[in-house]
Amino acid sequence: MHNLYDLFYYLEYRKLMYAVIETQWHQYIVQEWSEIVLDRFPDLKEWDTVEIDNVYCLFDEDGKNVSVGAPTLAWAKVTASVVANQRGDKIRVMKFQSKKRYQRVFWHRSYQTILKIEKISG
């Protein structure tokens, strides 16, 4: 990419690759330059890079080139960087027992990590 026009041409006409990955026992469908919100990675700081090896499937936006692992693709990797560590929205949790006049309300905010997918190699 030599100039801005080449970058726009590259982003417009290239085939987007998608991957199905697993981190922290959850599966996500990701593409390059997208951001996903995960439960907190306790040992990662901002701008650290992560390589995710649990890639179950790779496919392009047309659906013509599909690679499915059994159970994972050994040669595929997804590289991501940590954008931020934050806390999620506040949710209300309520315990309730009918006919006993018992109810308890408490609030909860979970810790989250935002990952930006930089490269899908495979």
C-alpha positions in Angstrom: 0.0 0.0 0.0 1.7 3.1 -1.2 -1.0 5.6 -0.8 -4.5 6.0 0.5 -6.2 5.1 -2.8 -4.4 1.7 -2.8 -5.6 1.1 0.7 -9.3 1.9 -0.2 -9.0 -0.3 -3.3 -7.5 -3.2 -1.2 -10.3 -2.9 1.4 -13.1 -2.7 -1.1 -12.2 -5.5 -3.5 -10.5 -8.1 -1.4 -12.4 -11.1 -0.1 -13.1 -11.0 3.6 -12.1 -14.1 5.5 -14.2 -15.2 8.4 -13.2 -17.6 11.2 -15.0 -19.5 13.9 -12.8 -19.4 17.0 -13.1 -20.6 20.6 -11.8 -18.7 23.6 -12.8 -19.2 27.2 -15.3 -21.9 26.3 -17.3 -19.6 24.0 -17.3 -19.6 20.2 -17.3 -16.5 18.0 -17.5 -15.7 14.3 -14.9 -13.1 13.6 -13.5 -11.3 10.6 -10.4 -9.1 10.2 -10.5 -5.7 11.9 -13.6 -6.5 13.9 -13.9 -6.2 17.6 -15.3 -8.8 20.0 -16.1 -8.4 23.7 -15.0 -11.3 25.9 -14.9 -12.1 29.6 -11.8 -10.6 31.2 -8.4 -12.1 30.4 -6.7 -11.5 33.8 -3.1 -11.5 32.6 -3.4 -9.2 29.5 -2.8 -5.5 29.5 -3.8 -3.0 26.8 -2.1 -3.4 23.4 -0.9 -6.9 24.1 -1.2 -9.4 21.3 -2.9 -12.8 21.5 -2.7 -15.7 19.1 -5.8 -17.9 19.2 -5.1 -21.5 18.0 -8.6 -22.9 18.4 -9.9 -22.2 14.9 -12.8 -24.5 13.9 -13.7 -23.2 10.5 -12.4 -20.7 7.9 -14.6 -19.3 5.1 -14.8 -16.3 2.8 -17.8 -14.0 2.3 -19.1 -15.9 -0.8 -19.0 -19.2 1.0 -17.1 -20.9 -1.8 -13.8 -21.5 0.1 -14.7 -23.4 3.3 -12.2 -25.2 5.5 -13.7 -27.2 8.4 -11.5 -28.8 11.0 -12.0 -32.0 12.9 -12.2 -30.6 15.5 -9.8 -27.7 14.9 -7.6 -26.5 12.0 -4.0 -27.1 13.1 -2.5 -24.7 10.5 -4.9 -21.8 11.1 -4.3 -18.9 13.6 -6.1 -15.7 14.5 -4.0 -12.8 15.8 -5.7 -10.2 18.0 -4.7 -7.3 20.1 -6.3 -6.0 23.4 -8.0 -2.7 22.9 -9.3 -2.2 26.4 -10.1 -3.8 29.7 -13.4 -2.4 31.0 -16.5 -3.2 33.0 -19.8 -4.2 31.4 -23.2 -2.8 31.8 -24.9 -3.0 35.2 -27.5 -5.8 35.4 -30.1 -6.4 38.0 -30.2 -9.9 39.7 -33.2 -10.8 41.7 -33.9 -13.7 44.0 -37.6 -14.4 44.6 -39.7 -17.0 46.4 -43.4 -16.9 45.8 -45.8 -17.0 48.7 -43.1 -16.3 51.2 -42.7 -12.6 50.9 -39.0 -13.0 50.1 -37.2 -11.1 47.5 -33.6 -9.8 47.2 -32.2 -7.5 44.6 -28.6 -6.9 43.9 -26.6 -5.5 41.0 -23.7 -6.9 39.0 -21.1 -5.6 36.6 -18.7 -8.0 34.9 -15.2 -7.3 33.8 -14.6 -7.5 30.1 -11.8 -7.4 27.5 -12.2 -6.0 24.0 -10.1 -7.8 21.4 -9.5 -6.4 17.9 -8.9 -9.1 15.3 -5.9 -8.1 13.3 -5.1 -11.1 11.1 -6.6 -14.4 10.1 -3.9 -16.6 8.8 -4.6 -20.0 7.2 
